[in-house]
Amino acid sequence: MSSKISRRKFLETGALAAAGLTVVPSSVLGKSMGHAAAPSDKLNIAGVGIGGMGFANLKNLESQNIVGLCDVDWKYSQRVFDYFPNAKRYYDYRKMYDELGKSIDAVVVATADHTHAIIAADAMTMGKHVYVQKPLTHSVYESRLLTNLAKKYKVATSMGNQGSSGSGVRQVVDWISDGQIGEVRKVEAFTDRPIWPQGLMTPKEADRVPKTLDWDLFIGPANKRPFNEIYHPWNWRGWWDFGTGALGDMACHILHPVFKGLNLGYPTKVQGSSTMLLTDSAPTAQMVKYVFPARDNLPKVAMPEVEVYWYDGGLQPMRPEGVPAGKNLNDQGGGVIFHGTKDTLICGCYGVNPWLVSGRKPNSPKTQREVTLSHEMDWVRACKESPANRVETASPFFEAGPFNEMVVMGVLAVRLQSLNQELNWDGENMQFTNIPADATIRTIIEDGFKITDGHPTFNKTWTEPVNATEYANEMIKHTYKNGYQLPAMP
């Protein structure tokens, strides 16, 4: 390589080509002793949860060595096995880790939300770099755990909110930090999801488990339940035990420029509202209000207390004054409205296509690192750098972890809405501080809807009341079942 080409320029413009070269294996280079891999050395990558978005991630990583493929459903994953015929196949990620652990450099996790944390945590404790699909985890505690494990083991990490590698997010952050829209005290965001079934009662029938599916492995650390085709494949997002609904699915894309641009941390208050809230299934539409305290001012703009509102299920905020009639604010699945004291900034999902309602086009200085690789290959680039000299990915866990805590806090607000109060949140200690000691929670098992003499009636079946604080604490930190156990919090 010419000495006139800087290391950074080589990594950012030549890594895709260089990754295809065959050089001395990483084990010979001493990577196991903490040395960085050569930029041209291929990583040995394993995928866990490959039938859906995991396949898209792995195809973006095919310049590397895909050595292991794991999924609980081999019929759903057959096209992935065919695409990577040389990779070993597994149902259980634990067996794959046992057999391939010493040869694996990095792991891509794209399973159902409720198993993200344990699969990624086990990989990090083995010293493996991890790429985890959004939402990063199913609970607040799990997000904090992965954040701390990444710091302890010094591995390269990335959450799969690919918009963080796009130019839109950087543009939003630069305009805000440059004071172009003034102080922001209110933000509204929305998505057109869900596009899968939600608001469903628990099915009473049990379907036959396909021979190609290991249903027990799919359930993992959740409560056991009979298999039904409404859960899998893909529709698991709408069920609380496995997914986080439309909020968990899309907020990691849509709220990222909000979290990053406004330097948000833990919210101090949260409240939620929704259509009928059932025991097992996320509602068809919901609203969440977060309150964040004032942050340290930036050189050109103050960071006062800000309210962030979320809408999904087809709900949208009212259109700001000045937005042209007929203009659809839904851009690639959602949108964000920053209400500034000087101007209103609007962008789409993933932070795409930001624009100011005034029509101005600011020429603000660029303050954010430009990502010239794909989101996945930027993670590969970080994996190949030593911890001491690593340039972090666009969505490393030290940022994605606290951000994901914000996202799943919204889920908590919706599920605790029957308390009929604004909830105060102690982010450092991961607990609500104002739930009355004697408060209880009930949820609807069945709505009991029927028509009698031409009139609609409801004969709802409710769960038994449970202590609200205990209910909240279980959602904040899940009790793992079926022999699964997370590593200790560092």
Secondary structure, 3 states (H helix, E strand, C coil): CCCCCCHHHHHHHHHHHHCCCCCCCHHHHCHHHCCCCCCCCCCEEEEECCCCHHHHHHHCCCCCEEEEEECCECCCCHHHHHHCCCCEEECCHHHHHHHHCCCCCEEEECCCHHHHHHHHHHHHHCCCEEEECCCCCCCHHHHHHHHHHHHHHCCCEEECCHHHHCHHHHHHHHHHHCCCCCCEEEEEEEECCCCCCCCCCCCCCCCCCCCCECHHHHHCCCCCCCCCCCCCCCHHHHECCCCCHHHHHHHHHHCHHHHHHCCCCCCCEEEEEECCCECCECCCCEEEEEEECCCCCECCECCCCEEEEEECCCCCCCCCCCCCCCCCCCCCCEEEEEEECCCEEEEEHHHCCCEECCCCCCCCCCCCCCCCCCHHHHHHHHHCCCCCCCCCCCCCHHHHHHHHHHHHHHHHHHHCHHHCCCEEEECCCCEECCCCCCCEECCEEECCCEEECCEEECCCEECCCEEHHHHHHHHHCCCCCCCCCCCCCC
